[in-house]
Amino acid sequence: MDWEKEIARVREDFPQVAVMEVPGGMRWVELDDLEIPLGWSPARSRIAVEVPADFPEGKPNGFFVEPGLAAPAGFPQPPPTGEDRHGKSWAPVCYQPQTWVPERETLWRYIKAMLRWFAEPK
């Protein structure tokens, strides 16, 4: 995988993306000051994903949100407290895309899927 190309594509839509290499060859991808769909509180937050070293064959295991992010009615509430991940507090969100085809998956597509999670009642 060409990480420079992947990050460049993400940066087109999310210029605030930050990437950090973490043990095991994984990458921690963080989006700060992201607009969250109507009804969530606060309206702007941060989200992150730990991307496996073998991405896209290996898919991420959910994603992380800022602790205290409150969901509107009809949505599952993220944990109110967080755990330390790479120097910041994060609340894990259990999420897996319904379909995963490694040949077509990109980091940009996964981030877009994470954002759809905020817009679609469960």
GIUR-V473791 format. One record per run of one state. SS is the DSSP state (helix for helix, strand for strand, loop for the rest). FROM is the first residue (numbers start at 1). LEN is the number of residues. If there is no record, write none. Layout:
ss	from	len
SS	FROM	LEN
SS	FROM	LEN
This chain:
ss	from	len
loop	1	2
helix	3	11
loop	14	3
strand	17	6
helix	23	3
strand	26	10
loop	36	5
strand	41	1
loop	42	2
strand	44	8
loop	52	11
strand	63	3
loop	66	4
strand	70	1
loop	71	12
strand	83	3
loop	86	2
strand	88	6
loop	94	13
helix	107	13
loop	120	3
